[in-house]
Amino acid sequence: MKCPICKHGNTHAGVASITLERGHTTIMFKRVPAQVCENCGEVYHDAKVTRSLLQQADQAAQRGVEIDVRRYATA
């Protein structure tokens, strides 16, 4: 797809690192599947990946995790 941010690059399948915060919890996911713009590097995730990231971050916050770094896996 054409990148809606820079309007010049096309996106291609790749991976990205994502950091989310929930209250006092910070969680970083590595190697998250994404569409990445070849021009500006903007990252786009599909709805399934986004739901999984948010669910895992919420679960970590509920368990009282303060900081966590993990490789992405579907929830």
GROMACS elastic network, one bead per residue, 0.5 to 0.9 nm:
[ bonds ]
;  ai    aj funct       b0    kb
    1     4     6  0.86427   500
    1     9     6  0.85673   500
    1    10     6  0.54777   500
    1    11     6  0.54900   500
    1    12     6  0.79555   500
    1    35     6  0.87546   500
    1    37     6  0.87928   500
    2     5     6  0.88982   500
    2     6     6  0.87379   500
    2     7     6  0.63519   500
    2     8     6  0.70104   500
    2     9     6  0.60086   500
    2    11     6  0.63816   500
    2    37     6  0.81192   500
    3     6     6  0.59276   500
    3     7     6  0.51534   500
    3     8     6  0.66314   500
    3     9     6  0.56277   500
    3    10     6  0.55997   500
    3    11     6  0.63184   500
    3    36     6  0.86949   500
    3    37     6  0.61433   500
    3    38     6  0.87897   500
    3    39     6  0.84974   500
    3    40     6  0.85106   500
    3    42     6  0.78025   500
    4     7     6  0.52711   500
    4     8     6  0.84777   500
    4     9     6  0.88886   500
    5     8     6  0.84678   500
    5    40     6  0.81343   500
    5    42     6  0.74339   500
    6     9     6  0.68065   500
    6    37     6  0.86765   500
    6    39     6  0.75695   500
    6    40     6  0.65055   500
    6    42     6  0.85295   500
    7    10     6  0.83141   500
    8    37     6  0.89708   500
    8    38     6  0.89519   500
    8    39     6  0.67712   500
    8    40     6  0.84872   500
    9    37     6  0.57526   500
    9    38     6  0.54781   500
    9    40     6  0.71071   500
    9    41     6  0.89122   500
   10    36     6  0.80965   500
   10    37     6  0.55050   500
   10    38     6  0.59350   500
   10    39     6  0.73046   500
   11    14     6  0.89348   500
   11    35     6  0.54504   500
   11    38     6  0.59432   500
   11    39     6  0.84683   500
   11    41     6  0.86715   500
   11    42     6  0.85492   500
   11    43     6  0.84266   500
   11    44     6  0.85627   500
   12    34     6  0.81497   500
   12    35     6  0.51554   500
   12    36     6  0.54191   500
   12    37     6  0.65110   500
   12    38     6  0.70879   500
   13    33     6  0.73810   500
   13    34     6  0.59209   500
   13    36     6  0.63669   500
   14    31     6  0.85364   500
   14    32     6  0.82547   500
   14    33     6  0.59928   500
   14    34     6  0.53329   500
   14    35     6  0.58047   500
   14    36     6  0.60752   500
   14    43     6  0.89824   500
   15    30     6  0.80525   500
   15    31     6  0.50060   500
   15    32     6  0.50326   500
   15    34     6  0.51536   500
   15    35     6  0.75043   500
   15    36     6  0.76007   500
   15    43     6  0.85963   500
   16    29     6  0.83685   500
   16    30     6  0.64892   500
   16    31     6  0.53425   500
   16    32     6  0.51600   500
   16    33     6  0.66649   500
   16    34     6  0.64629   500
   16    35     6  0.88453   500
   16    36     6  0.80880   500
   16    43     6  0.72252   500
   17    28     6  0.69680   500
   17    29     6  0.55667   500
   17    31     6  0.58233   500
   17    32     6  0.61171   500
   17    71     6  0.89821   500
   17    72     6  0.89114   500
   18    27     6  0.83124   500
   18    28     6  0.56223   500
   18    29     6  0.51841   500
   18    30     6  0.65992   500
   18    31     6  0.85299   500
   18    32     6  0.72705   500
   18    53     6  0.88508   500
   19    26     6  0.70251   500
   19    27     6  0.56955   500
   19    29     6  0.63089   500
   19    30     6  0.87780   500
   19    69     6  0.88627   500
   20    25     6  0.81865   500
   20    26     6  0.58433   500
   20    27     6  0.54180   500
   20    28     6  0.63870   500
   20    29     6  0.83089   500
   20    53     6  0.84265   500
   20    54     6  0.81365   500
   20    57     6  0.69416   500
   21    24     6  0.72313   500
   21    25     6  0.55330   500
   21    27     6  0.63953   500
   21    28     6  0.88088   500
   21    57     6  0.75565   500
   21    61     6  0.86973   500
   22    25     6  0.50319   500
   22    26     6  0.65266   500
   22    27     6  0.83562   500
   22    57     6  0.68689   500
   22    58     6  0.68090   500
   22    60     6  0.86269   500
   22    61     6  0.61004   500
   23    26     6  0.81189   500
   23    61     6  0.71627   500
   24    61     6  0.73909   500
   24    64     6  0.81433   500
   24    65     6  0.80370   500
   24    66     6  0.59247   500
   24    67     6  0.84163   500
   25    57     6  0.80022   500
   25    58     6  0.89295   500
   25    60     6  0.72820   500
   25    61     6  0.54503   500
   25    64     6  0.73105   500
   25    65     6  0.57975   500
   25    67     6  0.57380   500
   25    68     6  0.80694   500
   26    57     6  0.81511   500
   26    60     6  0.89057   500
   26    61     6  0.83577   500
   26    65     6  0.79718   500
   26    66     6  0.60575   500
   26    68     6  0.64916   500
   26    69     6  0.86055   500
   27    56     6  0.89875   500
   27    57     6  0.65529   500
   27    60     6  0.79652   500
   27    61     6  0.89973   500
   27    65     6  0.85433   500
   27    66     6  0.80026   500
   27    67     6  0.56090   500
   27    69     6  0.58044   500
   27    70     6  0.77846   500
   28    67     6  0.80981   500
   28    68     6  0.62297   500
   28    70     6  0.63213   500
   28    71     6  0.83361   500
   28    72     6  0.89874   500
   29    32     6  0.66055   500
   29    53     6  0.80280   500
   29    68     6  0.84694   500
   29    69     6  0.60327   500
   29    70     6  0.51642   500
   29    71     6  0.54743   500
   29    72     6  0.53910   500
   29    73     6  0.88892   500
   30    69     6  0.75021   500
   30    70     6  0.61524   500
   30    72     6  0.57297   500
   31    34     6  0.88099   500
   31    71     6  0.61090   500
   31    72     6  0.59555   500
   32    45     6  0.84570   500
   32    49     6  0.79454   500
   32    53     6  0.89959   500
   32    71     6  0.76448   500
   32    72     6  0.54293   500
   32    73     6  0.81213   500
   33    44     6  0.89519   500
   33    45     6  0.70847   500
   33    46     6  0.87426   500
   33    49     6  0.74990   500
   33    72     6  0.82909   500
   34    43     6  0.62503   500
   34    44     6  0.55178   500
   34    46     6  0.74294   500
   34    49     6  0.84838   500
   35    42     6  0.83192   500
   35    43     6  0.57961   500
   35    44     6  0.50495   500
   35    45     6  0.64327   500
   35    46     6  0.84627   500
   36    39     6  0.88098   500
   36    40     6  0.85071   500
   36    41     6  0.57012   500
   36    42     6  0.57360   500
   36    44     6  0.63919   500
   36    45     6  0.89842   500
   37    40     6  0.57381   500
   37    42     6  0.52854   500
   37    43     6  0.65971   500
   37    44     6  0.84489   500
   38    41     6  0.58985   500
   38    42     6  0.82968   500
   39    42     6  0.82571   500
   45    48     6  0.81329   500
   45    49     6  0.61650   500
   45    50     6  0.62573   500
   46    49     6  0.55636   500
   46    50     6  0.62866   500
   46    51     6  0.87797   500
   47    50     6  0.50498   500
   47    51     6  0.60791   500
   47    52     6  0.85871   500
   48    51     6  0.52463   500
   48    52     6  0.62855   500
   48    53     6  0.87432   500
   48    74     6  0.88389   500
   49    52     6  0.51277   500
   49    53     6  0.61992   500
   49    54     6  0.86796   500
   49    74     6  0.74824   500
   50    53     6  0.51484   500
   50    54     6  0.61827   500
   50    55     6  0.85175   500
   51    54     6  0.52624   500
   51    55     6  0.60317   500
   51    56     6  0.85880   500
   51    75     6  0.88618   500
   52    55     6  0.51375   500
   52    56     6  0.61410   500
   52    57     6  0.85736   500
   52    73     6  0.82786   500
   52    74     6  0.59526   500
   52    75     6  0.54559   500
   53    56     6  0.52905   500
   53    57     6  0.61671   500
   53    58     6  0.86319   500
   53    72     6  0.80718   500
   53    73     6  0.88289   500
   53    74     6  0.80914   500
   53    75     6  0.79004   500
   54    57     6  0.51118   500
   54    58     6  0.61103   500
   54    59     6  0.86027   500
   55    58     6  0.51676   500
   55    59     6  0.61969   500
   55    60     6  0.86783   500
   55    75     6  0.73094   500
   56    59     6  0.51030   500
   56    60     6  0.62023   500
   56    61     6  0.86727   500
   56    74     6  0.88245   500
   56    75     6  0.65745   500
   57    60     6  0.51563   500
   57    61     6  0.62526   500
   57    62     6  0.86979   500
   58    61     6  0.51210   500
   58    62     6  0.62171   500
   58    63     6  0.87417   500
   59    62     6  0.51028   500
   59    63     6  0.63341   500
   59    64     6  0.88274   500
   59    65     6  0.89447   500
   60    63     6  0.51603   500
   60    64     6  0.64713   500
   60    65     6  0.54091   500
   60    66     6  0.82787   500
   60    67     6  0.89740   500
   60    68     6  0.83613   500
   61    64     6  0.51326   500
   61    65     6  0.56202   500
   61    66     6  0.75021   500
   62    65     6  0.76201   500
   65    68     6  0.70424   500
   70    73     6  0.86578   500
   72    75     6  0.89798   500
